[in-house]
Each structure stands twice: as structure tokens, then as C-alpha cells.
Amino acid sequence: MKKTTIIFITLTILLFSCSEDDTRIPVNDSYANGQPKTTIYKTIDSANTYYEIKYDSLGRIKGITPYSNGQLNGTKVQFRNNLGVVVLLSYKDGKREGFTYEFYKGQQTGFKGESIDDKFEGKSTWYYKNGQPSETGIRNNGKKDGKWTEYFENGKIKAKGSYTDGKMNEDWVYWNSDGTIDTTKKE
């Protein structure tokens, strides 16, 4: 799914799921100018479901956190001052569960990965600002495990090797940015 689609869907769900009929609960915490720091919206269909919305001193939304039954449940969103998304985190029963996306200022993806039971699991990929991957591989129980590849910003392979339980193995091969082999070493 494209990043812009994910952002649009997430914001639509979070921002428009709070209807005019929902209960708005101001939190007794405000900036010197009177602007509230936090507001909680309870949905009318369930007293156990609510969204905590945090603001900056100018009234711009800084974050939206969904709760149900007293725990984080749903997609948490954090924003920059220009309302650009910084991070999307999926939660279930108070733990990171599902996708995680981090974004650069220009909204290019900086990281994407999956979590299970509050630990990163499966494929994780970091990106350069130009959209090229900078590093990709698998994580098990939150640690790098198995084959990993690092890339130069031009898209050529920088290094390939593997990890076992978060520790680098001795099978790493390194390349120069022109594609020629540099050396074989362990960091």
C-alpha cells in the first residue's frame, strides 16, 4: 500500500471518527496562552473507546492516540509543526502490534517494519531521503537475525551479511559505491 494512501486512511479514521456528538473531555493542562495541551474524545458508541489528542501551544495537533478498555488500541499518529506525519504506530492491547512507519520532513518513508507483542518481527527497512533503501533485513524478537543488506544512496549494494540474535556474523562482504568489492571484515 502506498504511503500517501496509508496516511490518508489513518487520518480519515482518526480525525473523522470523532463526531460532533462524541463527548469532548478537556484535560486540566494548558499552555500559558490558555491553549489546551490535551483533549480526550470519547466515542458515543462505547464508553471504553476514546482518542487522546495532544496540541502544541499554537493549537496544532501533535499527536492522536487511540485507546479502548484503558489500553492503546489502533493507530497512533505523531505530527510535525506543519502537520506532516512523523510516525504511524499500530497498537493492540497496549503493545506495538502490526505496522510501524517513520517519515522524513518531506513525507518520504524513513523506516517501515512490523511488530508482534511489542517487538519488531519480520522485515525491517530503513530508507534514504531519496527513497532508496539504506538497510533491509529480518528481525526476530526485536533483534537483527538472518541476512541483511546495506545500500549506498545510489542504490548499489554497500554490504551483505548476516546476524544471529542481534550479533554480526563474520560473513560480511563490503563494496565500494562503484560496485567493486572493497574488503571482507567484521565490524
Order of alpha helices (4+ residues) and beta strands (2+ residues): alpha-beta-beta-beta-beta-beta-beta-beta-beta-beta-beta-beta-beta-beta-beta-beta-beta
